[in-house]
């Protein structure tokens, strides 16, 4: 092999190594297996790839038959954002519920049990937890995915989550650096901006990430946000000042830096995914997450070739690409070694029912009802958060029907007339279920009208509980996971 051919082969393998692509279907396509053999080191899984734990275990085993140290990544936050249980809803409450309980031992145990289940299915990298401080309650994309608005609470629970997850052999990927909590734009749709001053950023946004670094998080995910106090021109994912200067040098982080999805419009709509990927690696990122929307071989080849071309034209230093690929391989080796050393059995501090226990503890009740009888569940549904998706069921109707046979239900959207709800309810007790009512004036108006007409209405808030409690009984679940719905249903049913 000539020197040039060897260099080309090395560049190609390094370019493939830094990609974390997705794919369609519940079995690994031939192109993906072939690219794993050529140097691809990671695969990202989404809800479309998962039918059951057994199927997922077979899928990851097939990937490992091609590359034993492959990183199999997933966006499994628990709570509202679940891929492992996308069709039924999560067995674990999300961050806001855990932050509301404020028991770091519980958070560590929940993360450990979640990690155990992921590891049993062959998943070894989790794009979680969210370390964002939810300082803007109108944030359209974070909300219940944050442990809360208190900086130090978010920090201690971020650290506990990282410790619990990694003790189960699954690498944590703390996100979204340097903090997505103060935005009012969803980066899936556009490029958000945070105008906080440097002192505020240091005292608020960066504290949970420092805690995650100290806890040993194996990966950190960058945010597609512009923070002028840190870099007035580049979003964090593409900023050397933020990824190399702040995260690497100031915070002393040595692990893997992963980008948020490069097909998100904040990057794809402003820089394009090829140029964006080159700029991200040059800025200090080590792995390119792509595949939530673009999940085909052509995308992988486009990004591979863009990285190789950038090295050849001098816009991306070859040493930077090689360093990024080396960090990917180092994490892959850590996960392989953890898998080899794993022993069967229940995790310390965890238990199969810990998710429901946590969801019950997170409930906050205002008011009371003596008897509900047979209820009518009216779900006032907003447009789905893109990170959450619209395929995961939420609410209390199914869980309440299991406890109170004969429960009826309906789903209503903006523009609903209260008379329509009352006509469907008849003489049943109305259980009105909402999600982030404070962000949707039509919901608060509907709730006010329902409670005025039927003072015995029960209100269940499954998002961020910012609006005034309404109804004879108001239940704040602090998340819309299946177990949150179950916990609320138990209260309503008197169970």
LUMMI-706977 format. One record per residue (C-alpha): residue in one letter; x, y negated, z. Coordinates in pm, whole numbers, plus 50000, padded with zeros to 5 digits. Layout:
N
AXYZ ...
# end
This chain:
495
X500005000050000 X501374965849906 X501724938250162 X498924918749991 X496594948849989 X497334955450356 X496654919050441 X493394920050246 X492314951950423 X493144936850764 X491274904750685 X488234924050566 X488164945950877 X488564915851105 X485814897150921 X483474926750961 X484464931351325 X483184896951427 X479684902151284 X476674913651488 X474074920951217 X470594935451239 X468734959251010 X465204970050927 X463585002251045 X463985027351325 X466805047351165 X470245034951069 X470435027250693 X473255041950488 X474785007750424 X475115000950796 X476825034050867 X479195028050578 X480144993350705 X480755007251053 X483305030050896 X484905000250722 X485374979451036 X481984966151151 X482024968551530 X478574957251642 X474894960951563 X472004939751693 X468684956351773 X465254939851771 X461704951051840 X461314963551482 X464044989451548 X462475005151856 X459565029451879 X460405047452204 X463335053252440 X463875087552284 X463975073451932 X466325045752043 X468685071052202 X468765090751876 X469455058851679 X472355047751899 X473795083251895 X473805081951515 X475635048751523 X478225062951763 X478735093151541 X480135068151292 X481995046151543 X482365057851901 X483025023152040 X480285004351854 X478694975552044 X474934980352039 X473394947052137 X469834937952225 X467884907252338 X466344922952650 X465764895652906 X462844913653065 X459774892753136 X458354875952828 X461324885152607 X461474922652565 X462544944552276 X462734977452465 X459014975052550 X457864952052273 X454594970652214 X453434973352575 X455124945052766 X458044946553004 X458294967153320 X460374938653468 X459394902753545 X461504875753390 X463884850353536 X461354825253667 X459594851953872 X462934863254017 X463934827454091 X460594821354261 X461184850854497 X464774838454544 X466194871254669 X469514877054494 X469524913154607 X466224918254425 X467554900954113 X470664922654121 X468534953954164 X466174944753879 X469104937853646 X470744970453751 X467624991053682 X467144973653348 X470794980153265 X470425016753362 X467525020753120 X469415003152842 X472505024452900 X470395056052896 X469225045952548 X472775038952431 X472625000852446 X475774985252590 X475534947452529 X472554927052645 X472094891252518 X470994880952869 X470644864753117 X469504829553038 X471504806653267 X469704775353148 X468474751653419 X464884743553322 X465244706353394 X462694696753125 X459334713153209 X458094705552856 X460924726152703 X459234746652429 X461724775452420 X463144781452772 X460434777653039 X459914810453226 X463144824053074 X465034802153323 X465454810953690 X464164775953764 X464844738753776 X467164740554077 X470774742053961 X472204762054249 X469294786454254 X469854792753882 X473574797553949 X473254823454225 X470664843554034 X472674842153713 X475644856753899 X473484883554064 X471964893253730 X475404895953565 X476684917453850 X473664940653847 X473614945353471 X477344951753439 X477394975553733 X475144997353515 X477754997153238 X476014971753013 X477884939852924 X476034907853008 X475924878952759 X475114847552956 X473304821252747 X472804794452609 X476084775452668 X476414747052762 X472714747552864 X469434746352671 X467154736252957 X466864698852890 X465774701352526 X462364693252381 X463004710052046 X463154747251968 X466494754951797 X464754781951594 X463064753051412 X465424723051427 X468624710251589 X467994699151950 X469914671652127 X470684666252496 X471614630752593 X472714637352950 X475904620153067 X479044640253148 X478534638653525 X474984652253494 X476124680253266 X478874689853509 X476604689353812 X473594705653645 X473994724853317 X477484738853373 X477064751653729 X475304784653639 X477854791553367 X480714786553611 X478954811453839 X478624836153552 X482324832853466 X483254838553830 X480944868953837 X482854883453542 X480334880453259 X481724899252961 X480124876252704 X478724841152674 X476314829952403 X476554794952258 X473594771852201 X472714754651876 X472364720752043 X474094687152004 X475434672652330 X476934638552242 X478674635252580 X480704665952488 X480854663452108 X478974636151919 X479144653251579 X479004691051611 X476454714151778 X477954735252056 X478164766751843 X480414748551596 X482334726451840 X486004732751927 X485634707252208 X482834727452368 X483814763652297 X487594760852322 X488114729152523 X485304732752777 X484464769752797 X487914784552742 X490224758652894 X488194740053155 X486024768853278 X488814794353227 X486624819253042 X488494847552865 X485674870352748 X483694872752425 X481924841852289 X478854851152082 X476834826751873 X473084824351894 X471354836451576 X472984818951282 X469824821551072 X468034798651317 X467154766251145 X469344745251375 X472354759951188 X470964775250869 X469014743650786 X471914719950847 X475154738350767 X474074770950604 X474934804550757 X478174810150561 X479724776250640 X478234777250988 X479834811151058 X483254799350942 X482994767851155 X481844788151457 X484834811951443 X487194782651386 X485664764851687 X486344794351918 X483404818151879 X484344854851851 X481144871051727 X478474859851483 X474934869851575 X472764873651265 X469924897051190 X466824884451365 X465514872451029 X468244881750782 X468734919050823 X470294933550510 X473614943950365 X473784913650139 X473904890450441 X476734910450597 X478734909050275 X478084871850230 X479414864250578 X482354888350549 X483414872850219 X482954837250349 X485294844250642 X487924860750422 X487754831850172 X488114806450453 X491314823250573 X492684823450221 X491904786650156 X493304776250495 X490084763550651 X490104792050905 X493444801751063 X494144838851018 X495284840951382 X491924827351502 X489994854151310 X492384880851436 X491964868551795 X488174869051762 X488214904451625 X490554915451905 X488124902052167 X485294921552004 X487354953352011 X488354947452373 X484724945152482 X483874975652273 X486604994852454 X485284983352794 X481824996452712 X483235029052574 X485265034352891 X482245026453111 X480115051052919 X482735078152954 X482975072153329 X479205070553387 X477635095453625 X473945104553626 X471665093653908 X469695064054033 X471585031054054 X472435016054389 X469924988954476 X467564998554196 X464475020054163 X461935027653888 X459235006754059 X461404976754137 X459944956153851 X456384957953982 X457614951254335 X459344919654211 X456264908554015 X454054912454323 X456464892054534 X456534864354272 X452794857354286 X451704824154434 X448004822454527 X445904791354586 X442354796054718 X440564829054754 X437604849354631 X435764874954837 X434514896754551 X434854894654175 X432494921854062 X432794929453693 X434904901853534 X435084885753193 X438684877553101 X438994846852876 X442564843952749 X443394808852625 X446284816752392 X448844791352266 X451014795451959 X453694821352043 X457224811052137 X459484823451854 X462014838252099 X459194857852263 X457444867751941 X453764874351882 X453854912451889 X454224917152265 X450864918352444 X450334896252747 X447574887252988 X445574905953251 X442664920453051 X444134955052997 X445494958453348 X442244945853503 X440154969653290 X442204998653427 X441304987953782 X437754975753719 X436044996653448 X433584976153249 X435814945353234 X435134925852915 X437464901352745 X438004876652463 X440914856552323 X440424819552247 X442554793552073 X442714755652045 X439324741551953 X437334766552156 X434094754252303 X433494762352668 X429914771752584 X431304799452367 X433244813752661 X430314811052900 X427944827452654 X430334856852615 X430834859252992 X427154859753081 X426764864353455 X430214879853497 X432954862553695 X435194843453454 X438934850553477 X440664823753268 X444214832953167 X446604806053040 X450264802152955 X451974768453013 X448694749753050 X450594717453127 X451974717152771 X448584722152605 X445944695452677 X443214716752520 X443844743552783 X443574719853077 X440384704852931 X438904739552885 X439864749453239 X438304717953383 X435054724653196 X434994761353297 X435564753853664 X432954726153659 X430384749953510 X431444780353710 X433164771254038 X433894808054107 X436254809553806 X439594826753870 X442544810853690 X445724830153612 X448704809053496 X451284831753331 X453694804853221 X455354775953404 X452864765553676 X453024727753643 X449324718953614 X447204713853925 X445744746554057 X442154751153946 X439384775354025 X438174793854331 X441414813554309 X444514802554118 X447234828654061 X450654818053935 X452544848553807 X455644829553682 X455774850253365 X453704871053126 X455414905053151 X453114935353177 X454024939453544 X453084903053609 X449664910253462 X449394941553673 X450264922853993 X447654896053921 X445024922053832 X445594939554164 X444794907454350 X441674900554144 X440444936254187 X441154935654559 X443644963854521 
# end
